[in-house]
Amino acid sequence: MLPVFRCSLLLAAVIGIPSYGCLAADEISFEKDLMPTIKRRCGACHITGDEPGKMALIPGKAYASLVDQPSVEAPLKRVEPGAAERSYLVHKLQGTHLEVGGSGVRMPFHQGPLPAKQIQQVRDWIDQGARNN
């Protein structure tokens, strides 16, 4: 069965219309799916990038602070596109950061852990290439 798309890629291909900006229905959007949680659960502490972790997780800065950036706590990138298991962000959210050579505490700090569904969304977005979409 063909995946459902937010725009008709098949029709676009058949009649020769470019399909830029189309997302598969199960593709995670950084802006629409992840940023609301990042703003609500992370942005209050990671504002300027001068705080522990050296990340600015506010709108307009979060993507650049995360993707392809080295972690300051572990020998991993914060987000390695296409590789959730090699992305330190995932380990900090799961509480497995010490197992990969990291330090500190599970994130988000002074809050309960993110629900498993939200962590899986982060993992899926990274495995899908961590696009700025």
N, C-alpha and C positions, 0 to 999 in steps of 0.2 A: 504494500500500500504506500502511496506517495505521502510525504509529510504535508501537513497543512501549512500554508504560508500566509503572512500578513498582507502580502500582495501576490498577485498571480505571476509567479516566475515562469511557470509552464506556458501560459498564454503569451507572456512577454517574449519568451524564446521563440515560440511558434511564429509570431508576427513581427519579430525583430525589434522590439522596443527594449532599450536598456532598462535594467531592473535595479539601479543603484539605490541603496538605502533599504532594501527589503530584508526583513528578518524572518527566519523560520519561526513558526509558532512556539517552538520550545527553546529558541535561542534567548539567552539572558542578556538584557540590556543594562549596561553600566548605569546609565542615567536614570532610567525608569524603574529598574528592579533593585539595584544595589544602593544608589545614592540616598534614597529616603532612610534606609537603615543606617548608613554611614553617617548621615547628618544627625540622626536622632541618638545613635549609640556611641559614636566615635568622635564626632566633630566638636563636642564640648571640651574635650581634653586636648585634642590634636588640632590646634588652631593655626599657629604661625609656622610650625616646623621647628621651633626652638625647644619644644617640650621633649621629654624622654621619647625615644624612638625616632625623633627628627622627621616627623611627617605632618604635613598640613592636610587634614582630612575634611576640608570645607569645600563647598561648590566652587568649581573653577580651578582647584588645586589638587584635589584628591587623586585623580587619575595619574597625574605626573608624579605625585609623591609615592605611588604604589608600584606602577608597572615598570619592569626592567630596572628597578632601583635596588642596590645592595642593602641588605638589612644591616643595622648597626649592632645587632645582638647575636646574629648567627651567620654561618658561612653560606647563606642562601640569599637569593633575591627575595624581595618582599612579595612580588608577584612575577613568576616566570610564565609568560604566555604559553599555553598548551600543556602545562605541567603543574597541576594542583599539588601533587605530592612533594614537589621541589619548591613550593612557594611558602615562605615563612608566614605570611598572613594566615594561611589555612591552619598551620600548626599553632599559631597564637590563639586563634578562635576555637580550635579543638582542645587546647590544653596539652598538646603533644610537643610543644616548642622545646622543652628540655631534652627530649629524645633526639633532636636534630642539632644539638649543640647551642641552643638558644639560652636565654636567660630571662629573668623577670617573671611576671605572672601572666596568667591567662587573661585574654581580653574578651570583652570590654572590662576595664578596671572598675572596681566598686559597683558592679552590676552583675546580675545573673548572666550566665552564658547565653549566647544567641541560641534560638531554637535550632534543632538539627536541620529543619527544612531550610532555614536561612543560610546555614553553613554550607549545605549542599548546593544552594544557589550560587554561592561564591565559588565553590569548587567547579561547578558546571561552567560558569562564566570563564574561569581561568582555563579549563580544559578546552573550551571553545575558541581560545586564542586571546582572551582578555582584551577584547576590542573596546575602543572608546566610542561606544554606540549609545 
